[in-house]
Amino acid sequence: MNRRTLLPLVSFGVLLGATAQAAPVHQHGRAEAALVVEGDSLTLSFRAPLMDIVGAERSPADTAERERYRERMAKVTAPRPAEAAGCELKDERVSGLAELFPEGHDPADHDHDHDHDHDHDHDHDHDHDHGDRHAHHQDLEATWTYQCDHIAELDAVTWPFLSDFPSLTTEVILLLPSGQGARTLSPGDTRLPLE
Ligand SMILES: [Zn+2]
């Protein structure tokens, strides 16, 4: 087995645009993913416009919509590496609803008295912002890390949840011990071949 580390870990963040959080630029219908093999470790990451996941990128208007967002986002579950590779999921991070749209910023919260605790000059404007539809884009981001017993046997990774989001074309960057590559998963494709 080739345990050589081809690329420093930092490449991973750079690939998916670690700085994009501040000013996300994305195209609806386009998801980005990365597959990185380093030693026995497999890291899969995924980023998609929230539009393609929940059908909107603004704060949920009410509790029912918030629940609908939550259900859609919960469909983004861990991809499945080929069984022969013997991979075990070690870590999973998926953007949460609370992180994207903090409860305190819900239009539904307008009834509460936000002003009582902080009487700054800008409170007035600040409060008005709460219910506004955010003009900026929002992404769902996910990262899964696996430890694999037979990583040389990894010939494919299945992303079952992609069938739930048929508007997405997913561009995948591959960083393998054998080199770098790229694949495109068409809408509805869930299997990413590595051979
Ligand atoms: Zn968008």
Boltz pocket constraint, residues with backbone or C-beta under 6 A from the ligand:
constraints:
  - pocket:
      binder: B
      contacts: [[A, 26], [A, 28], [A, 49], [A, 50], [A, 51], [A, 57], [A, 136], [A, 137], [A, 138]]
      max_distance: 6.0
